[in-house]
Amino acid sequence: MRKLIWRFVAAVLVFLTLARLGFSAWQWSRVHDAGGLWPVLLGGWRIDLSLLAMVIAVPALLAPWLGHRAWPTRLTAWWLRLWWLLYVLLEVSTPQFIVEYDTRPNRLYFEYLTSPHEVASMLWNGYKLSVGAGLVVFALLGWIGFKLLPTRRPDSRPVRGWVRPVATVLVFCVLFLAGRGTLQHRPLNASQVAFTNDAMVNTLPLNSLYNVLNAALALGNERSASAVYGKLPDDEMNQIVRETAGLTGAPLNADYPSLHKQVATRQDGKPLNLVIILEESLGAQFVGSLGGAGYTPELDKLSNEGWWLERTYATGTRSARGLEAVTTGFLPTPAEAVLKLPRSQRDFFTLGALLDTYGYHTRFLYGGEAHFDNMRSFFFGNGFNEVVDRASFETKPAFVGSWGASDEDMFNELHHRLMDDGDKPTLTVAFSVSNHTPWEYPAGRIKAEGDPASNANAVRYADWSIGQFFEKAKASPYWNHTVFLIVADHDARVFGASLVPVRHFHIPALILGAGVPVKKDEHIVSQIDLAPTLLSLIGISSEHPMLGADLTQRYPQRAIMQYGDNYGYLKDDTLVVLRPNQPASQYHYGVDGEKLDPEAVDPQLEKLALAHALWPSWAYSHQRYRLAPKAGETKP
């Protein structure tokens, strides 16, 4: 039993060290620029020993007493074998995860487990070679682990009676120190082995099992920003946030401090219909008119026909975060997007809930299965009258891939629904799926370059689908009384050697249609500014809690970005970054060359960023983000 534990510890340390060396060699240019190999290895050994101490604690403490017996030895062997397989599984899957997300495996492991069909289909269609190679390596290393940890070899002799309690105390002390990882006030955590502003490199000292288990613990919590970034008095926080949003005077309702009256710029005639098109992973890096690769000729042409917001920034890196920002105007937090959190499943503010009170028919339309990311439950619970996904399409899809009906099929369904709406006012939020691994789309639509199943060609197809839809829309009766927004949910494969890679939050956003001004707009815009602006353009004056700006009336010149646990607040050309349990950092952001140059932290700007980082957690936990309460209704 004692020998099993020593073998297990040695095998895990050797395996994880070799894995880190391999990952560091693969990413050597970034590791070198970040400070070299030693911080990765030294921080990694601290993390490895900490987790190992927890894994072996029970058998190590019992070994002096039971190590010479057969059944405790067998139990210990199987316990250690299980953990060995988990270590191997997570490390083997790390390279592909870094390719996709520029980080070690994290909470996405658990989020995707809720959609096994889509994920299995994606892996089978897009990653056969990677999955096959990974399974071979996993099987080989698993077999080696089983050979190293036999089940039928108890210790040859028992430990002497008086030695047992002494050994137990010594083992406990060693395990406690290793598990805690430090003699400082706070025990060892991921932030203590972070050593660079390259977020991916900061995950290399961690092992992937540690990172996933850490994420699993976090999934059970509605993380509060105050526990991550620090605190401000509630009154001061609300005052800063209200003043920054241009809200003066006393709140309309003291219990709901962000609730305010917005008067629409458009005052003439019947309110217009609204269509919001969220494009999956369509970052500015692909858009020619935004300085990108030039895969979007149709969107580039349309940009000359409406209000082209050239410096729009996403609030996060996941679809749920983009949906959160665009449909609710809610600021991002280090917790999950509100689509998935329990307290926001009803009575949470959305555009659907607001426009429903104005007699709009409100719908969410998605080419995949709407249970993904809890979309169906959230939208149905918060003011959307109808959720349409692939199973309820009234037009037959021509092509269905791993994630659902193709973009052209989604747009065909959208056109069909808009034609059927007639004169009733409608809000439709339509979400595309084709620009997602494994890059599946119908043949014969575009002239593919290189491998047809590539990100570049999927973007070309998504852009082609946009062009096809708007050709039909312009010739349709709904065109003259509808405002359209085309916006990305987030960029594809957000990564970079900075704490917040600002350029990978840059996304296209175009407003066009009835009465929309035609102009190129270079102001800094956040996704949270889009919903208030759309309300103004369709002619809806209302009371709502959104803190974003109505861009028809003012420009706040700021963007808010949540990147994992890091929070970025971009004001003009200054970026403040908040990190867990660390001092704030400040940078001068140069758009040309995408440079972040460190500079001294402005205390006022740091407090401004902190207030905006704290406010959404406060508003969520206290259920203060909702429509104006009805007469006689008490706060929750």
C-alpha positions as CSV (number, residue, x, y, z in Angstrom):
1,M,0.0,0.0,0.0
2,R,2.8,2.4,0.9
3,K,4.7,1.4,-2.3
4,L,1.6,2.0,-4.4
5,I,1.3,5.5,-3.0
6,W,5.0,6.3,-3.7
7,R,4.7,4.8,-7.3
8,F,1.6,6.8,-8.0
9,V,3.1,10.1,-6.8
10,A,6.3,9.6,-8.8
11,A,4.4,8.5,-11.9
12,V,2.1,11.5,-11.8
13,L,4.9,14.0,-11.2
14,V,7.0,12.6,-14.1
15,F,4.0,12.4,-16.4
16,L,2.8,16.0,-15.7
17,T,6.3,17.4,-15.9
18,L,6.8,15.8,-19.3
19,A,3.5,17.1,-20.4
20,R,4.4,20.6,-19.4
21,L,7.7,20.4,-21.1
22,G,5.9,19.3,-24.3
23,F,3.3,22.0,-24.1
24,S,6.0,24.6,-23.4
25,A,8.1,23.4,-26.3
26,W,5.0,23.6,-28.6
27,Q,4.3,27.2,-27.4
28,W,7.9,28.1,-26.9
29,S,7.8,31.6,-28.4
30,R,5.1,32.6,-26.0
31,V,6.7,30.8,-23.0
32,H,10.0,32.5,-23.8
33,D,8.5,36.0,-24.1
34,A,6.6,35.4,-20.8
35,G,9.7,34.6,-18.7
36,G,10.9,31.2,-19.7
37,L,10.4,27.6,-18.6
38,W,11.3,27.8,-14.9
39,P,8.1,29.6,-13.7
40,V,6.1,27.0,-15.6
41,L,7.9,24.1,-14.0
42,L,8.2,25.5,-10.4
43,G,4.6,26.7,-10.3
44,G,3.5,23.4,-11.8
45,W,5.2,21.3,-9.2
46,R,3.5,23.3,-6.5
47,I,0.1,22.8,-8.1
48,D,0.8,19.1,-8.7
49,L,1.9,18.4,-5.1
50,S,-1.2,20.3,-3.8
51,L,-3.6,18.2,-5.7
52,L,-1.7,15.0,-5.1
53,A,-1.8,15.6,-1.4
54,M,-5.6,15.7,-1.5
55,V,-5.9,12.6,-3.7
56,I,-3.6,10.4,-1.6
57,A,-4.6,11.8,1.8
58,V,-6.9,9.0,3.0
59,P,-4.8,6.0,1.8
60,A,-1.6,7.7,3.0
61,L,-3.0,8.3,6.5
62,L,-4.3,4.7,6.7
63,A,-1.2,3.0,5.3
64,P,0.7,2.8,8.6
65,W,-2.3,0.9,10.0
66,L,-3.7,-1.1,7.2
67,G,-0.9,-1.3,4.6
68,H,0.0,-4.9,5.3
69,R,-3.6,-6.1,4.6
70,A,-4.9,-7.3,1.2
71,W,-8.3,-5.6,0.9
72,P,-7.1,-2.0,1.8
73,T,-4.3,-2.5,-0.8
74,R,-6.8,-3.5,-3.5
75,L,-9.1,-0.5,-2.7
76,T,-6.1,1.8,-2.7
77,A,-4.9,0.4,-6.1
78,W,-8.2,1.0,-7.7
79,W,-8.6,4.4,-6.2
80,L,-5.2,5.5,-7.5
81,R,-5.9,3.8,-10.9
82,L,-9.0,5.9,-11.2
83,W,-7.1,9.1,-10.5
84,W,-4.4,8.1,-12.9
85,L,-6.9,7.7,-15.7
86,L,-8.4,11.1,-14.9
87,Y,-4.9,12.8,-15.0
88,V,-4.1,11.1,-18.3
89,L,-7.5,11.9,-19.9
90,L,-7.3,15.6,-19.1
91,E,-3.7,16.0,-20.2
92,V,-4.3,14.0,-23.5
93,S,-7.2,16.3,-24.4
94,T,-5.3,19.5,-23.6
95,P,-3.5,20.1,-26.9
96,Q,-6.8,20.2,-28.9
97,F,-8.4,22.3,-26.2
98,I,-5.5,24.9,-26.4
99,V,-5.9,24.9,-30.2
100,E,-9.6,25.7,-29.9
101,Y,-9.8,28.0,-26.8
102,D,-6.2,29.0,-26.1
103,T,-6.3,27.7,-22.6
104,R,-6.2,24.4,-20.7
105,P,-9.5,22.5,-20.2
106,N,-11.8,24.4,-18.0
107,R,-15.5,24.7,-17.2
108,L,-16.4,24.2,-20.9
109,Y,-15.9,20.5,-20.2
110,F,-19.0,20.5,-18.0
111,E,-21.0,23.0,-20.1
112,Y,-20.7,20.9,-23.2
113,L,-21.8,17.7,-21.3
114,T,-25.3,19.1,-21.3
115,S,-25.4,18.7,-25.1
116,P,-23.9,15.3,-25.7
117,H,-25.5,14.8,-29.1
118,E,-24.1,18.0,-30.6
119,V,-20.6,17.5,-29.0
120,A,-20.4,13.9,-30.1
121,S,-21.4,14.8,-33.6
122,M,-18.9,17.7,-33.7
123,L,-16.0,15.5,-32.5
124,W,-16.9,12.7,-35.0
125,N,-17.3,15.0,-38.0
126,G,-14.4,17.4,-37.3
127,Y,-11.8,15.7,-35.1
128,K,-11.6,12.0,-36.0
129,L,-7.8,12.0,-36.2
130,S,-7.4,14.0,-33.0
131,V,-9.9,11.9,-31.1
132,G,-8.4,8.6,-32.5
133,A,-4.9,9.6,-31.6
134,G,-6.0,10.7,-28.2
135,L,-7.7,7.5,-27.5
136,V,-4.7,5.5,-28.5
137,V,-2.4,7.5,-26.2
138,F,-5.0,7.4,-23.4
139,A,-5.2,3.6,-23.7
140,L,-1.4,3.1,-23.7
141,L,-0.8,5.4,-20.7
142,G,-3.7,3.8,-18.9
143,W,-2.3,0.4,-19.4
144,I,1.1,1.6,-18.1
145,G,-0.6,3.0,-15.0
146,F,-2.4,-0.2,-14.3
147,K,0.9,-2.1,-14.5
148,L,2.6,0.3,-12.1
149,L,-0.3,0.0,-9.6
150,P,-1.0,-3.8,-9.0
151,T,-3.8,-4.7,-6.8
152,R,-2.4,-7.8,-5.0
153,R,0.8,-6.7,-3.3
154,P,0.3,-5.6,0.3
155,D,3.2,-4.2,2.3
156,S,5.5,-7.1,3.3
157,R,5.4,-6.2,7.0
158,P,3.2,-4.2,9.3
159,V,4.4,-0.9,10.9
160,R,5.3,-1.2,14.6
161,G,2.6,-0.2,17.0
162,W,4.3,2.9,18.5
163,V,5.5,4.1,15.1
164,R,2.0,4.2,13.6
165,P,0.6,7.3,15.4
166,V,4.0,9.1,14.9
167,A,4.0,8.2,11.2
168,T,0.3,9.4,10.9
169,V,1.1,12.8,12.5
170,L,4.1,13.3,10.2
171,V,2.2,12.2,7.1
172,F,-0.6,14.6,8.0
173,C,1.7,17.5,8.5
174,V,3.4,16.8,5.1
175,L,0.1,16.4,3.3
176,F,-1.3,19.5,4.9
177,L,1.7,21.7,3.9
178,A,1.7,20.2,0.4
179,G,-2.0,20.6,0.0
180,R,-2.1,24.2,1.2
181,G,0.9,24.9,-1.0
182,T,2.1,27.9,0.9
183,L,2.7,29.4,4.4
184,Q,1.0,32.7,3.4
185,H,-2.4,33.8,4.6
186,R,-4.3,32.4,1.6
187,P,-3.8,28.8,0.4
188,L,-2.3,28.0,-3.0
189,N,-4.5,28.8,-6.0
190,A,-4.2,29.4,-9.7
191,S,-3.5,33.1,-9.4
192,Q,-0.4,32.4,-7.2
193,V,1.4,30.6,-10.0
194,A,0.4,33.1,-12.7
195,F,3.4,35.0,-13.8
196,T,2.7,36.7,-17.1
197,N,0.0,38.8,-18.9
198,D,-0.3,35.9,-21.4
199,A,-3.5,34.2,-20.1
200,M,-2.7,30.9,-21.9
201,V,0.8,30.6,-20.6
202,N,-0.5,31.2,-17.1
203,T,-2.5,28.0,-17.4
204,L,0.6,25.9,-18.2
205,P,1.8,25.6,-14.6
206,L,-1.6,24.2,-13.8
207,N,-2.4,20.6,-14.7
208,S,-5.6,20.1,-16.6
209,L,-7.2,17.9,-13.9
210,Y,-6.6,20.7,-11.3
211,N,-8.1,23.3,-13.7
212,V,-11.2,21.2,-14.4
213,L,-11.8,20.3,-10.8
214,N,-11.4,24.0,-9.9
215,A,-14.0,24.8,-12.6
216,A,-16.3,22.1,-11.3
217,L,-16.3,23.7,-7.8
218,A,-17.0,27.1,-9.4
219,L,-19.9,25.8,-11.4
220,G,-21.7,25.1,-8.2
221,N,-21.4,28.7,-7.2
222,E,-22.9,31.9,-8.5
223,R,-19.6,33.6,-8.4
224,S,-19.8,37.1,-7.0
225,A,-17.4,39.7,-8.5
226,S,-16.8,41.1,-5.1
227,A,-15.2,37.8,-4.1
228,V,-12.9,38.0,-7.1
229,Y,-12.0,41.7,-7.6
230,G,-12.7,43.4,-4.3
231,K,-15.5,45.5,-2.8
232,L,-17.1,48.9,-2.9
233,P,-20.0,50.1,-0.7
234,D,-23.3,49.5,-2.5
235,D,-24.3,53.1,-2.6
236,E,-21.0,54.3,-4.0
237,M,-21.0,51.5,-6.6
238,N,-24.6,52.4,-7.7
239,Q,-23.8,56.1,-7.8
240,I,-20.7,55.5,-10.1
241,V,-22.6,53.2,-12.4
242,R,-25.6,55.5,-12.7
243,E,-23.5,58.6,-13.3
244,T,-21.4,56.8,-16.0
245,A,-24.7,55.8,-17.7
246,G,-25.8,59.4,-17.8
247,L,-28.5,58.9,-15.2
248,T,-29.0,62.0,-13.1
249,G,-31.3,62.8,-10.2
250,A,-33.0,60.3,-7.9
251,P,-33.7,56.8,-9.3
252,L,-37.3,56.1,-10.5
253,N,-37.4,53.3,-7.9
254,A,-34.9,53.2,-5.0
255,D,-35.0,49.4,-5.1
256,Y,-34.0,49.3,-8.8
257,P,-31.3,51.9,-9.2
258,S,-30.7,51.4,-12.9
259,L,-34.3,51.7,-13.8
260,H,-34.8,54.8,-15.9
261,K,-36.9,56.5,-18.6
262,Q,-35.5,56.4,-22.2
263,V,-37.2,58.6,-24.7
264,A,-36.8,57.3,-28.2
265,T,-35.2,59.5,-30.9
266,R,-37.8,58.3,-33.4
267,Q,-41.1,59.8,-32.5
268,D,-43.2,59.6,-35.7
269,G,-45.6,56.9,-36.6
270,K,-46.2,53.3,-35.6
271,P,-43.2,51.6,-33.8
272,L,-41.2,49.5,-36.2
273,N,-40.5,45.8,-36.1
274,L,-37.1,44.6,-34.9
275,V,-34.9,41.7,-36.2
276,I,-31.6,40.9,-34.4
277,I,-29.3,38.5,-36.2
278,L,-26.6,37.0,-34.1
279,E,-23.8,35.5,-36.2
280,E,-21.8,32.7,-34.6
281,S,-18.1,33.5,-34.1
282,L,-18.0,36.2,-36.8
283,G,-15.1,38.3,-35.4
284,A,-13.7,41.5,-37.0
285,Q,-10.6,39.5,-38.0
286,F,-12.6,38.0,-40.9
287,V,-14.3,41.2,-42.1
288,G,-12.5,43.1,-44.9
289,S,-14.0,46.5,-44.2
290,L,-12.8,46.2,-40.6
291,G,-9.2,45.4,-41.6
292,G,-9.7,41.6,-41.5
293,A,-9.1,38.8,-43.9
294,G,-11.7,39.8,-46.4
295,Y,-14.0,36.7,-46.2
296,T,-17.2,38.8,-46.0
297,P,-17.9,40.6,-49.3
298,E,-21.7,40.5,-48.7
299,L,-21.4,42.1,-45.2
300,D,-18.9,44.6,-46.6
301,K,-21.5,45.7,-49.2
302,L,-24.3,45.9,-46.7
303,S,-22.0,48.1,-44.5
304,N,-22.5,50.9,-47.1
305,E,-26.3,50.7,-46.7
306,G,-26.7,51.3,-42.9
307,W,-25.1,52.4,-39.6
308,W,-21.8,50.5,-39.6
309,L,-20.4,50.5,-36.1
310,E,-16.7,50.0,-36.8
311,R,-15.4,49.6,-33.3
312,T,-17.9,47.3,-31.5
313,Y,-16.6,45.0,-28.8
314,A,-18.2,41.8,-27.5
315,T,-18.6,41.4,-23.7
316,G,-17.2,37.8,-23.7
317,T,-16.1,34.8,-25.6
318,R,-19.1,32.5,-25.5
319,S,-22.5,32.5,-27.3
320,A,-24.4,32.7,-24.0
321,R,-22.5,35.8,-23.1
322,G,-23.2,37.5,-26.5
323,L,-26.9,36.6,-26.2
324,E,-26.9,38.0,-22.7
325,A,-25.5,41.3,-23.8
326,V,-27.6,41.8,-26.9
327,T,-31.0,40.6,-25.7
328,T,-30.8,41.9,-22.0
329,G,-28.2,44.6,-22.1
330,F,-26.7,43.0,-18.9
331,L,-23.1,43.6,-18.0
332,P,-20.8,40.5,-17.9
333,T,-19.6,38.9,-14.7
334,P,-17.1,36.2,-13.7
335,A,-20.0,33.9,-13.2
336,E,-22.0,32.1,-15.9
337,A,-24.1,34.2,-18.3
338,V,-27.5,34.8,-16.9
339,L,-29.0,32.4,-19.4
340,K,-27.8,29.6,-17.2
341,L,-28.2,31.0,-13.7
342,P,-31.2,30.1,-11.5
343,R,-32.3,33.5,-10.3
344,S,-32.6,34.9,-13.8
345,Q,-34.9,32.2,-15.2
346,R,-38.0,34.5,-14.7
347,D,-38.7,38.2,-14.2
348,F,-35.3,39.1,-15.6
349,F,-35.2,42.0,-18.0
350,T,-35.0,41.2,-21.7
351,L,-36.0,43.0,-24.9
352,G,-38.6,40.4,-25.3
353,A,-40.2,41.1,-21.9
354,L,-40.2,44.9,-22.6
355,L,-41.6,44.7,-26.1
356,D,-44.2,42.1,-25.1
357,T,-45.7,44.9,-22.9
358,Y,-46.0,47.0,-26.1
359,G,-48.0,44.4,-27.9
360,Y,-45.1,42.9,-29.9
361,H,-45.0,39.2,-30.8
362,T,-41.5,38.2,-29.5
363,R,-39.6,35.1,-30.8
364,F,-36.2,33.5,-30.6
365,L,-35.2,31.5,-33.7
366,Y,-32.2,29.1,-33.7
367,G,-31.0,26.6,-36.3
368,G,-30.0,24.1,-33.6
369,E,-31.6,22.7,-30.5
370,A,-32.8,25.5,-28.2
371,H,-32.0,23.6,-25.0
372,F,-28.3,24.3,-25.7
373,D,-27.0,26.9,-23.3
374,N,-30.4,26.9,-21.6
375,M,-31.7,29.2,-24.3
376,R,-35.2,27.8,-24.5
377,S,-35.9,28.0,-20.7
378,F,-34.4,31.5,-20.4
379,F,-36.2,33.1,-23.3
380,F,-39.5,31.4,-22.5
381,G,-39.2,32.5,-18.9
382,N,-38.4,36.1,-19.7
383,G,-40.9,37.5,-22.1
384,F,-40.4,35.7,-25.4
385,N,-43.7,34.3,-26.7
386,E,-42.2,31.8,-29.1
387,V,-39.0,29.8,-29.4
388,V,-38.4,28.3,-32.8
389,D,-35.6,25.8,-33.2
390,R,-34.8,23.2,-35.9
391,A,-37.5,20.7,-34.7
392,S,-40.2,23.4,-35.2
393,F,-39.1,24.8,-38.5
394,E,-41.9,25.3,-40.9
395,T,-39.6,25.3,-43.9
396,K,-37.7,22.1,-44.6
397,P,-33.9,22.4,-44.0
398,A,-31.7,21.7,-47.0
399,F,-28.7,20.8,-44.8
400,V,-28.4,19.8,-41.2
401,G,-24.9,19.6,-39.6
402,S,-23.6,18.8,-36.2
403,W,-25.0,22.0,-34.6
404,G,-28.2,22.1,-36.5
405,A,-29.7,23.6,-39.7
406,S,-27.4,25.6,-41.9
407,D,-27.4,29.4,-41.9
408,E,-29.4,29.6,-45.2
409,D,-32.0,27.3,-43.7
410,M,-32.2,29.5,-40.6
411,F,-32.6,32.6,-42.8
412,N,-35.2,30.9,-45.0
413,E,-37.2,30.2,-41.8
414,L,-36.7,33.8,-40.6
415,H,-38.0,35.1,-44.0
416,H,-40.9,32.8,-43.9
417,R,-41.9,33.8,-40.4
418,L,-41.5,37.5,-41.2
419,M,-43.7,37.2,-44.2
420,D,-46.4,35.5,-42.1
421,D,-46.3,38.1,-39.4
422,G,-48.4,40.6,-41.5
423,D,-49.1,43.9,-39.7
424,K,-48.5,42.8,-36.1
425,P,-45.4,44.3,-34.5
426,T,-42.7,41.7,-33.9
427,L,-39.3,41.2,-32.3
428,T,-37.2,38.3,-33.7
429,V,-33.8,37.3,-32.4
430,A,-32.2,34.9,-34.9
431,F,-29.1,32.9,-34.1
432,S,-26.9,31.2,-36.7
433,V,-24.9,28.0,-36.3
434,S,-22.8,27.3,-39.4
435,N,-19.6,29.1,-38.4
436,H,-18.7,26.6,-35.8
437,T,-16.4,23.6,-35.7
438,P,-16.5,21.2,-37.6
439,W,-17.2,23.9,-40.3
440,E,-20.1,22.1,-42.0
441,Y,-22.2,23.7,-44.7
442,P,-23.9,22.6,-47.9
443,A,-21.8,22.1,-51.0
444,G,-22.0,24.3,-54.1
445,R,-22.8,27.6,-52.3
446,I,-19.4,29.2,-52.2
447,K,-16.0,28.8,-53.9
448,A,-14.1,27.1,-51.2
449,E,-10.3,27.8,-50.9
450,G,-8.1,25.0,-49.5
451,D,-9.8,22.6,-47.2
452,P,-13.5,23.1,-47.5
453,A,-14.0,22.3,-43.8
454,S,-12.2,25.3,-42.5
455,N,-13.0,28.4,-40.4
456,A,-12.3,30.6,-43.4
457,N,-14.7,28.8,-45.7
458,A,-17.4,28.6,-43.0
459,V,-17.2,32.4,-42.7
460,R,-17.5,32.7,-46.4
461,Y,-20.6,30.5,-46.3
462,A,-22.1,32.5,-43.4
463,D,-21.5,35.7,-45.3
464,W,-23.1,34.3,-48.5
465,S,-26.2,33.3,-46.4
466,I,-26.4,36.9,-45.1
467,G,-26.3,38.2,-48.6
468,Q,-29.0,35.8,-49.8
469,F,-31.3,36.8,-47.0
470,F,-31.0,40.5,-47.5
471,E,-31.7,40.2,-51.2
472,K,-35.0,38.7,-50.4
473,A,-35.7,41.0,-47.4
474,K,-35.2,44.2,-49.5
475,A,-37.9,42.9,-51.9
476,S,-40.3,41.9,-49.2
477,P,-43.2,43.9,-47.7
478,Y,-41.7,43.8,-44.2
479,W,-38.5,45.7,-45.3
480,N,-40.0,49.2,-45.0
481,H,-41.1,48.8,-41.4
482,T,-38.3,46.7,-39.9
483,V,-35.0,47.6,-38.3
484,F,-32.3,44.9,-38.6
485,L,-29.2,44.4,-36.5
486,I,-26.4,42.1,-37.7
487,V,-23.9,41.4,-34.9
488,A,-21.5,38.7,-33.9
489,D,-21.9,36.9,-30.6
490,H,-18.2,36.8,-30.1
491,D,-14.9,36.3,-32.1
492,A,-13.7,32.8,-33.1
493,R,-10.9,31.2,-31.0
494,V,-10.2,34.1,-28.7
495,F,-6.5,34.0,-27.7
496,G,-3.5,36.2,-27.3
497,A,-0.5,37.0,-25.2
498,S,-2.3,39.6,-23.0
499,L,-4.5,39.5,-20.0
500,V,-7.4,40.7,-22.1
501,P,-6.8,40.3,-25.9
502,V,-8.8,43.3,-27.0
503,R,-8.5,42.7,-30.7
504,H,-10.3,39.3,-30.3
505,F,-13.3,41.1,-28.8
506,H,-13.6,43.3,-31.8
507,I,-16.8,42.3,-33.8
508,P,-18.9,43.6,-36.6
509,A,-22.2,45.3,-35.9
510,L,-24.5,46.8,-38.6
511,I,-27.9,48.4,-38.1
512,L,-29.9,48.9,-41.3
513,G,-33.5,49.1,-42.5
514,A,-36.4,51.5,-42.0
515,G,-35.2,55.0,-41.2
516,V,-31.7,53.9,-40.1
517,P,-29.0,56.6,-41.0
518,V,-26.3,55.5,-43.4
519,K,-22.9,56.3,-41.8
520,K,-19.5,54.8,-40.8
521,D,-19.1,55.2,-37.1
522,E,-15.7,54.9,-35.4
523,H,-16.7,55.4,-31.8
524,I,-16.0,52.7,-29.3
525,V,-19.2,50.6,-28.7
526,S,-20.0,47.7,-26.4
527,Q,-22.6,45.0,-27.1
528,I,-24.6,46.4,-24.2
529,D,-25.2,49.6,-26.1
530,L,-27.0,47.9,-28.9
531,A,-30.4,47.2,-27.3
532,P,-31.0,50.7,-26.0
533,T,-30.0,52.1,-29.5
534,L,-32.4,49.7,-31.2
535,L,-35.3,50.8,-29.0
536,S,-34.7,54.4,-30.0
537,L,-34.5,53.5,-33.7
538,I,-37.8,51.6,-33.6
539,G,-39.6,54.3,-31.7
540,I,-40.1,52.7,-28.3
541,S,-39.9,55.1,-25.3
542,S,-39.8,53.1,-22.2
543,E,-38.6,52.5,-18.6
544,H,-35.9,49.8,-18.4
545,P,-32.8,48.9,-16.3
546,M,-30.2,48.8,-19.1
547,L,-27.0,50.7,-18.5
548,G,-25.9,50.7,-22.2
549,A,-26.1,54.0,-24.1
550,D,-28.6,55.0,-26.7
551,L,-26.1,55.8,-29.4
552,T,-28.5,58.0,-31.3
553,Q,-28.0,60.5,-28.3
554,R,-24.6,59.9,-26.8
555,Y,-21.3,57.9,-27.0
556,P,-19.8,56.6,-23.8
557,Q,-16.6,55.6,-25.6
558,R,-16.1,52.5,-23.5
559,A,-16.2,48.7,-23.9
560,I,-16.5,46.0,-21.2
561,M,-14.9,42.6,-21.7
562,Q,-14.9,39.5,-19.5
563,Y,-12.1,37.1,-20.4
564,G,-12.2,34.1,-18.1
565,D,-11.6,35.5,-14.7
566,N,-10.1,38.7,-16.1
567,Y,-12.2,41.8,-16.5
568,G,-11.3,44.5,-19.0
569,Y,-12.7,48.1,-19.0
570,L,-11.6,50.0,-22.1
571,K,-12.1,53.8,-21.9
572,D,-11.0,55.7,-25.0
573,D,-7.4,54.3,-25.5
574,T,-6.9,53.2,-21.9
575,L,-7.5,49.6,-20.7
576,V,-7.9,48.7,-17.0
577,V,-7.7,45.0,-16.2
578,L,-9.0,43.5,-13.0
579,R,-7.7,40.1,-12.0
580,P,-8.6,37.7,-9.1
581,N,-6.9,38.7,-5.9
582,Q,-4.3,40.8,-7.6
583,P,-3.8,44.6,-8.1
584,A,-5.4,46.2,-11.1
585,S,-3.3,46.8,-14.3
586,Q,-3.6,49.6,-16.8
587,Y,-2.4,49.8,-20.4
588,H,-2.4,52.2,-23.3
589,Y,-4.2,50.5,-26.1
590,G,-3.1,51.2,-29.6
591,V,-5.5,50.0,-32.3
592,D,-2.8,50.2,-34.9
593,G,-0.6,47.1,-34.2
594,E,-3.0,46.1,-31.4
595,K,-0.4,47.1,-28.7
596,L,-0.9,47.2,-25.0
597,D,1.7,49.3,-23.3
598,P,1.7,49.2,-19.4
599,E,1.2,52.5,-17.6
600,A,0.5,53.7,-14.1
601,V,-3.0,52.8,-12.8
602,D,-5.4,55.8,-12.5
603,P,-7.2,55.3,-9.2
604,Q,-10.4,56.9,-10.5
605,L,-10.5,54.8,-13.6
606,E,-9.8,51.7,-11.5
607,K,-12.7,52.5,-9.2
608,L,-14.9,53.1,-12.3
609,A,-13.9,49.7,-13.7
610,L,-14.4,48.0,-10.3
611,A,-17.9,49.5,-9.9
612,H,-19.0,48.1,-13.3
613,A,-17.4,44.7,-12.5
614,L,-19.3,44.5,-9.2
615,W,-22.7,45.9,-10.3
616,P,-24.0,43.0,-12.4
617,S,-23.2,40.5,-9.6
618,W,-25.0,42.7,-7.1
619,A,-28.0,43.3,-9.4
620,Y,-28.3,39.6,-10.2
621,S,-28.0,38.3,-6.6
622,H,-30.5,41.0,-5.3
623,Q,-32.8,40.5,-8.3
624,R,-32.7,44.2,-9.3
625,Y,-32.6,43.8,-13.1
626,R,-36.1,43.8,-14.2
627,L,-39.0,45.8,-15.7
628,A,-40.6,48.4,-13.5
629,P,-42.6,46.5,-10.8
630,K,-46.4,46.6,-11.3
631,A,-48.6,48.6,-8.9
632,G,-48.8,46.9,-5.6
633,E,-46.0,44.4,-6.4
634,T,-43.3,44.0,-3.8
635,K,-39.7,43.4,-4.6
636,P,-38.5,39.8,-4.5
